[in-house]
Amino acid sequence: MQRLVLLTLAALWTSAATAAAAAPPGPPPGRDGPGGGMEIFISPSGEPFRGAGGLAAWFAGADADADGLVTLAEFEADAVRIFGLLDTDHNGSIDGFETQAYEREIAPEIRSLGGARPPPGAGRGPGAEGERPRRPMLGMGRAAPPSTREGAGRFGLLNEPHPVRGADADLSGRVSLEEWRKAASRRFNLLDLDGDGVLTLDTLPPLPGARPRT
């Protein structure tokens, strides 16, 4: 009886090994190119795209004329669209309550410590109206290893932990549309590596954990 069980287990193991060998090779999750397998991609202006292909989806949306290029004007227009989504009371600024809503309801992943899933109660924390604002990460750029990135920087093209707070240039706890536009221009320049005034998918910096391009 014992011999029969061992033979059965051996047959099952051999079948599984054969099936695995026959399967086409593929990169591990999250490493199949720019944004292809990441659980979430967060755009430079903070919009989350969940599921595979988030980077390409964001780029296609920002590329208004579908010519394969994103100009500064298109990049800023995409940023202004997101500003309109975050400015829920339409008063021309993103305040502390709206920033909290962004952290809690739109992109809770930026408050998590490790993976793409936020810990329980991730939306509860500092940042309410009237609290001392955090210093924006205006000097944060793209060149940083994934292990040193925090917040949204772990899921995006730029090493910027908080896309909304990072646009608060005067540390007022509010982000005006003018500040948002200036942040968009700064982010575009960080991504425009060759300085030709346009972005293309193949010239964008690699996402954290992505395979080096060959």
Protein Blocks (a to p, Z undefined) as FASTA:
>chain_A
ZZmmmmmmmmmmmmmmmmmmmpccdddehiaoghklgcbdcdfkopacedehklmmmmmm
mmmnonopacfklmmmmmmmmmmmmmmnonopacfklmmmmmmmmmmmlmpmklmbdceh
klgcchiehiacddddfkbcfbdcfklpghjllmmmbdcfblmlmmmmnonopacfklmm
mmmmmmmmmmmmnonopacfklpccdehiacdZZ
